[in-house]
């Protein structure tokens, strides 16, 4: 802006022996201030520059070019064309020595204005494109966060539902056996019979409270089945047998007994191996899968590896299964790793310390 003001002043000084120096500088300074001050009411600045260009002609055409550039960036082409037409057309009534229509100056003015319009349109479109891409990236980021949070919430609900099944099963057994013993209370000492009755009543109440608190986490559309009424923990061996029956090549190695691991660990192992076998079928169809499990103590370990294979195109997943698994393992105080294992293989591994180890060593931070 300062360069344009200086150029207009020099050109004004060269006309009529410097008599136009003061009015040209004043006009250019007023236009520059109008263009630089953002709080002026719109379209005061474009109309002011147009009026000045009508009078001073080619001396202030660069300022009109700036106006055309700004209007083109904002996609206000009607105003831009109107300002250009008024400035070029009405300049015939302006100062004689600076008219655009003398000595073919209008050609240079048209070139300047057209160049400003083209550059303004390009820059405006580029800005809008970048803004649209930034908004799309932000939308995708928020959507990914919401999906991850939904996966975590779903996994927590699944954990609560599974624990509801396990605890309900065990409380039902306690109530059942105490009820059987209570029927033979006449052969038992009175204090023992009283304790059995109290134990049965407490277990039944605890079972009802458990169902009231955690039962709401179940799928309301799910139909109760016999398995749901008598829940049990499924073992990985059953899952491997089902996968082999479906055509997968599974090599399963286990150390220790499932009873050595807490029930929550066994549930987590089942989900981890289930997710790993599902991913192997999707992304490495036909490739053998190696599953290694160590029930511990001091920790429950699982590792599932498979080489690369032929991806299937007839399956679509949510892409957030690992998020739910990581939430489950983290809740139990362990950690889960998933990623390439070299030579094109994929590895999913988890380590979950037993409660005794956590109490001895302290929780992981």
C-alpha positions in Angstrom: 0.0 0.0 0.0 2.9 2.4 0.8 4.5 1.6 -2.5 1.3 2.4 -4.4 0.9 5.7 -2.5 4.5 6.6 -3.4 4.1 5.7 -7.0 0.9 7.8 -7.2 2.7 10.7 -5.6 5.6 10.5 -8.0 3.2 10.3 -11.0 1.2 13.2 -9.6 4.3 15.3 -9.2 5.3 14.7 -12.8 2.0 16.1 -14.1 1.4 19.9 -14.4 4.8 20.7 -12.8 3.9 19.1 -9.4 0.7 21.0 -8.9 -1.2 17.7 -8.4 1.2 16.4 -5.7 -0.9 17.4 -2.7 -4.4 16.4 -3.9 -3.1 13.0 -5.3 -1.3 12.2 -2.0 -4.4 13.1 0.0 -6.7 11.0 -2.1 -4.4 8.0 -2.0 -3.9 8.2 1.7 -7.7 8.4 2.3 -8.2 5.4 0.1 -5.4 3.4 1.8 -6.8 4.1 5.2 -10.3 3.1 4.0 -8.9 -0.2 2.7 -6.8 -1.0 5.8 -9.4 -0.2 8.4 -11.7 -3.2 8.8 -14.4 -1.6 10.9 -15.7 0.8 8.2 -19.2 0.0 7.0 -19.2 -2.1 3.8 -19.0 -1.1 0.9 -17.6 2.3 1.9 -14.0 1.4 0.8 -14.8 0.0 -2.6 -17.1 2.9 -3.5 -14.5 5.5 -2.2 -11.7 4.0 -4.3 -14.0 3.8 -7.3 -14.9 7.5 -6.9 -11.3 8.5 -6.6 -10.4 6.4 -9.7 -13.2 8.1 -11.6 -11.4 11.5 -11.0 -7.7 10.6 -11.0 -7.8 7.8 -13.6 -4.6 5.9 -14.2 -2.9 7.3 -11.1 -5.2 5.3 -8.8 -5.9 2.2 -11.0 -3.6 0.0 -8.8 -5.8 0.9 -5.8 -8.9 -0.2 -7.8 -7.0 -3.4 -8.6 -6.6 -4.1 -4.9 -10.4 -3.5 -4.5 -11.1 -5.9 -7.4 -8.7 -8.5 -5.8 -10.5 -8.3 -2.4 -13.9 -8.5 -4.0 -12.9 -11.5 -6.1 -11.5 -13.3 -3.1 -14.9 -12.8 -1.3 -16.7 -13.9 -4.5 -18.5 -10.5 -4.7 -18.2 -10.4 -8.5 -21.2 -8.2 -9.1 -19.8 -5.4 -6.9 -16.4 -5.9 -8.5 -17.7 -5.6 -12.1 -19.9 -2.7 -11.1 -16.9 -0.8 -9.6 -14.8 -1.5 -12.7 -17.5 -0.4 -15.1 -18.3 2.8 -13.2 -14.6 3.7 -12.8 -13.7 3.1 -16.5 -16.9 4.6 -17.9 -17.2 7.7 -15.8 -13.5 8.5 -16.0 -14.3 10.5 -19.2 -15.6 13.2 -16.8 -12.5 13.1 -14.6 -9.3 15.2 -14.6 -8.2 15.6 -18.3 -4.5 14.8 -17.8 -5.1 11.5 -16.0 -8.0 10.1 -18.1 -7.7 6.4 -18.9 -9.0 6.9 -22.4 -6.1 9.1 -23.5 -3.0 7.5 -25.1 -4.6 4.0 -24.9 -4.1 3.8 -21.1 -7.4 1.9 -20.7 -5.6 -1.2 -22.1 -3.1 -1.2 -19.3 -5.9 -0.5 -16.8 -8.0 -3.5 -18.1 -4.9 -5.7 -17.8 -4.3 -4.7 -14.2 -7.9 -5.2 -13.3 -8.3 -8.5 -15.0 -5.1 -9.8 -13.4 -6.4 -8.7 -10.0 -9.7 -10.6 -10.6 -8.0 -13.8 -11.8 -5.6 -13.9 -8.9 -8.4 -13.0 -6.4 -10.6 -15.8 -7.7 -7.8 -18.4 -7.5 -6.7 -17.4 -4.0 -10.4 -17.3 -2.8 -11.1 -20.7 -4.2 -7.9 -22.0 -2.6 -8.8 -20.6 0.8 -12.2 -22.1 0.6 -10.8 -25.5 -0.4 -8.4 -25.5 2.5 -11.1 -24.5 4.9 -13.4 -27.3 3.6 -10.5 -29.8 3.9 -9.8 -28.6 7.5 -13.5 -28.8 8.4 -13.6 -32.3 6.9 -10.5 -33.4 8.8 -12.0 -32.0 12.0 -15.2 -33.9 11.3 -13.4 -37.1 10.7 -11.3 -36.6 13.9 -14.4 -36.1 16.0 -16.2 -39.0 14.3 -13.2 -41.3 15.0 -13.1 -40.1 18.7 -16.9 -40.8 19.0 -16.4 -44.3 17.4 -13.6 -45.1 19.8 -15.6 -43.9 22.8 -18.6 -46.0 21.6 -16.3 -49.0 21.2 -15.0 -48.5 24.8 -18.5 -48.1 26.2 -19.7 -51.2 24.4 -16.8 -53.2 25.7 -17.4 -52.0 29.3 -21.0 -52.9 28.9 -20.0 -56.3 27.6 -17.7 -56.8 30.5 -20.4 -55.9 33.0 -22.9 -58.2 31.3 -20.4 -61.1 31.3 -19.6 -60.5 35.0 -23.4 -60.4 35.6 -23.6 -63.9 34.0 -20.7 -65.3 36.0 -21.7 -63.9 39.3 -25.4 -64.7 38.8 -24.4 -68.3 38.0 -22.3 -68.6 41.2 -24.9 -67.0 43.4 -27.5 -69.3 42.0 -25.4 -72.3 42.9 -25.0 -70.9 46.4 -28.7 -70.4 46.8 -29.5 -73.8 45.3 -27.1 -75.7 47.6 -28.1 -73.8 50.7 -31.7 -74.5 49.8 -31.1 -78.2 49.6 -29.3 -78.2 53.0 -32.1 -76.1 54.5 -34.6 -78.9 53.6 -32.6 -81.1 56.0 -32.5 -78.6 58.8 -34.2 -81.1 61.2 -31.0 -83.2 61.1 -28.7 -80.2 61.7 -27.9 -78.2 64.8 -30.2 -75.1 65.2 -27.3 -72.6 64.8 -26.2 -74.2 61.6 -29.7 -74.3 60.2 -30.1 -70.7 61.1 -26.9 -69.8 59.3 -27.9 -71.7 56.2 -31.3 -69.9 56.1 -29.5 -66.5 56.4 -27.0 -67.5 53.7 -29.8 -68.6 51.4 -31.7 -65.4 52.0 -28.7 -63.2 51.5 -27.6 -65.0 48.3 -31.1 -64.6 46.8 -31.2 -60.9 47.7 -27.7 -60.4 46.3 -28.7 -62.2 43.0 -31.8 -59.9 42.7 -29.7 -56.8 43.4 -27.1 -57.9 40.8 -29.7 -58.4 38.2 -31.3 -55.0 38.9 -28.0 -53.1 38.7 -26.2 -54.9 35.8 -29.2 -56.4 33.9 -29.9 -53.0 32.3 -26.7 -53.4 30.4 -28.0 -56.2 28.3 -29.3 -55.7 24.8 -33.0 -54.9 25.3 -33.9 -56.6 22.0 -32.1 -59.8 22.9 -34.3 -62.9 23.6 -33.4 -64.8 26.8 -32.1 -68.3 26.1 -31.2 -71.2 28.3 -27.5 -70.3 28.0 -28.3 -66.8 29.4 -30.2 -68.3 32.3 -27.3 -70.6 33.2 -24.2 -68.7 32.0 -20.8 -70.2 32.0 -17.3 -69.2 30.8 -16.4 -70.5 27.4 -12.8 -71.6 27.0 -10.4 -70.9 24.1 -10.2 -74.6 23.2 -13.9 -74.5 22.1 -13.3 -71.4 20.0 -10.3 -73.1 18.3 -12.4 -76.2 17.6 -15.1 -74.1 16.0 -12.6 -72.2 13.9 -11.1 -75.5 12.7 -14.5 -76.8 11.8 -15.0 -73.7 9.7 -11.7 -74.4 7.7 -9.1 -72.3 9.6 -5.7 -73.8 10.4 -5.2 -73.3 14.2 -2.2 -74.3 16.2 -3.1 -73.9 19.9 -0.5 -74.2 22.7 -1.5 -73.7 26.3 0.6 -73.7 29.5 -1.2 -74.2 32.8 -4.8 -74.7 33.6 -7.7 -72.3 32.9 -8.6 -72.5 36.6 -5.3 -70.9 37.5 -6.5 -67.6 35.9 -9.3 -65.4 37.3 -12.6 -65.5 35.5 -12.2 -62.0 34.1 -8.9 -63.1 32.5 -10.5 -66.1 30.9 -13.2 -63.9 29.5 -10.6 -61.5 28.1 -8.6 -64.3 26.6 -11.7 -65.6 24.8 -12.5 -62.2 23.4 -8.8 -61.6 22.3 -8.5 -64.9 20.5 -12.0 -64.5 19.0 -11.0 -61.0 17.6 -7.7 -62.3 16.3 -9.2 -65.3 14.5 -11.9 -63.0 13.0 -9.2 -60.6 11.7 -7.2 -63.5 10.4 -10.1 -64.7 8.4 -10.8 -61.2 7.0 -7.2 -60.1 6.2 -5.2 -63.3 5.8 -7.7 -65.9 4.6 -6.2 -69.4 4.4 -3.1 -68.5 6.5 -2.3 -70.7 9.6 -2.8 -69.0 12.9 -0.6 -69.7 16.0 -2.2 -69.2 19.4 -0.1 -69.4 22.6 -1.7 -69.1 26.0 -0.1 -69.1 29.5 -2.6 -69.0 32.3 0.2 -68.1 34.8 0.7 -67.0 37.5 2.0 -64.3 37.9 0.2 -63.2 34.8 -2.1 -64.4 32.0 -0.4 -64.2 28.6 -1.8 -64.6 25.1 -0.1 -64.3 21.8 -1.8 -64.8 18.4 0.3 -64.6 15.2 -0.5 -65.2 11.5 1.4 -64.7 8.3 0.0 -62.6 5.5 -2.6 -64.2 3.3 -5.4 -63.3 0.9 -7.7 -60.5 2.2 -11.4 -61.2 1.8 -13.7 -58.7 0.1 -17.0 -60.1 1.3 -16.6 -58.9 5.0 -16.9 -55.5 6.5 -16.0 -54.7 10.1 -16.3 -51.7 12.3 -12.5 -51.3 12.6 -12.8 -50.7 16.4 -12.4 -54.2 17.7 -8.9 -53.6 19.0 -10.1 -50.5 20.7 -12.6 -52.5 22.8 -10.0 -55.2 23.5 -7.4 -52.6 24.7 -10.1 -51.1 26.9 -10.9 -54.5 28.4 -7.2 -55.4 29.0 -6.4 -51.9 30.4 -9.3 -52.2 32.8 -7.8 -55.4 34.2 -4.4 -53.7 34.7 -2.7 -55.2 31.7 -1.5 -54.1 28.3 -2.2 -55.1 24.7 0.0 -54.8 21.6 -1.0 -55.3 18.0 1.1 -54.7 14.9 3.4 -56.2 12.4 5.8 -58.9 13.6 8.2 -59.0 10.6 8.2 -61.0 7.4 4.7 -59.8 6.7 3.2 -61.4 9.8 0.8 -59.9 12.2 0.9 -60.3 16.0 -1.7 -59.7 18.7 -0.4 -60.1 22.3 -1.6 -59.2 25.7 -0.3 -59.6 29.3 -2.7 -59.4 32.2 -1.2 -59.6 35.7 -3.0 -61.6 38.3 -4.6 -59.7 41.2 -2.0 -61.0 43.7 0.8 -59.6 41.4 -0.9 -56.3 41.2 -1.3 -56.1 45.0 2.4 -57.0 45.5 3.9 -54.8 42.8 1.3 -52.0 42.8 -0.9 -50.9 39.8 0.8 -50.0 36.6 0.7 -46.3 35.7 
